[in-house]
Amino acid sequence: MGRSLNTRLSQQVRGKIVDRMRHLAAEAGVAVVTVPARNTSKHCPQCLTPLRHCKAPDKPTVAGWKWAICPNTGSCGWQGDRDQ
């Protein structure tokens, strides 16, 4: 259908999903906060130390820095996929 129409349709569906989530959360009394994705994988989710990024251990041949490791090994040692 073309790039611009596909983009518009995708954004419309996402908007409807967000509206429905906000509606259900309001019924349950839960606040919904929209967070921009930029820099969300910069700090450890447990101790807020800046993360060190590296290749995923299960996919060493794939390009990119998909894996994050907390350098604070003494008390934290968290590691995992940056996108989860």
Legacy VTK file of the C-alpha trace (Angstrom):
# vtk DataFile Version 3.0
C-alpha trace
ASCII
DATASET POLYDATA
POINTS 84 float
0.000 0.000 0.000
2.950 2.286 0.245
5.207 3.396 3.023
3.238 6.459 4.138
-0.113 4.666 4.277
1.393 1.730 6.182
2.931 4.162 8.677
-0.373 5.977 9.182
-2.253 2.708 9.707
0.360 1.459 12.164
0.234 4.689 14.168
-3.564 4.562 14.241
-3.534 1.028 15.671
-0.908 1.966 18.257
-2.949 5.001 19.260
-6.036 2.851 19.775
-4.049 0.400 21.913
-2.679 3.247 24.066
-6.173 4.732 24.470
-7.576 1.366 25.538
-4.732 0.807 28.013
-5.298 4.237 29.552
-9.023 3.549 29.824
-8.527 0.171 31.536
-5.888 1.607 33.862
-8.193 4.479 34.839
-10.950 1.973 35.688
-8.494 0.095 37.919
-7.155 3.311 39.476
-3.656 2.916 38.029
-1.694 5.873 36.651
-0.227 5.433 33.161
3.020 7.261 32.451
4.464 7.462 28.933
8.253 7.217 28.933
10.352 8.001 25.842
12.574 5.071 24.847
15.730 7.167 24.561
18.401 6.306 27.206
16.179 3.843 29.088
18.846 1.118 28.894
21.625 3.401 30.057
21.487 2.579 33.797
21.053 -0.630 35.782
17.386 -1.207 36.741
18.425 -2.382 40.226
21.244 -0.109 41.401
21.187 2.736 38.783
24.886 2.304 37.948
25.742 3.081 34.293
25.631 -0.191 32.331
28.343 -1.660 30.126
27.029 -2.886 26.759
28.395 -5.840 24.789
27.381 -8.482 22.270
24.726 -11.006 23.318
26.346 -14.195 24.686
23.921 -16.449 22.790
24.487 -14.604 19.458
28.168 -13.592 19.271
28.159 -13.280 15.457
25.209 -10.835 15.285
26.193 -7.179 14.974
25.191 -4.733 17.696
25.379 -4.257 21.439
22.299 -6.182 22.576
23.461 -7.242 26.051
23.968 -5.108 29.155
26.051 -5.921 32.221
26.136 -4.001 35.490
29.778 -3.351 36.443
28.770 -3.178 40.130
29.476 -6.906 40.732
29.850 -6.530 44.494
26.218 -5.859 45.327
24.299 -6.137 42.053
25.782 -8.026 39.095
22.628 -7.667 36.964
22.867 -8.605 33.295
20.330 -9.049 30.549
18.915 -8.007 27.200
18.853 -4.199 26.780
15.383 -4.277 25.235
13.611 -6.131 28.035
LINES 1 85
84 0 1 2 3 4 5 6 7 8 9 10 11 12 13 14 15 16 17 18 19 20 21 22 23 24 25 26 27 28 29 30 31 32 33 34 35 36 37 38 39 40 41 42 43 44 45 46 47 48 49 50 51 52 53 54 55 56 57 58 59 60 61 62 63 64 65 66 67 68 69 70 71 72 73 74 75 76 77 78 79 80 81 82 83
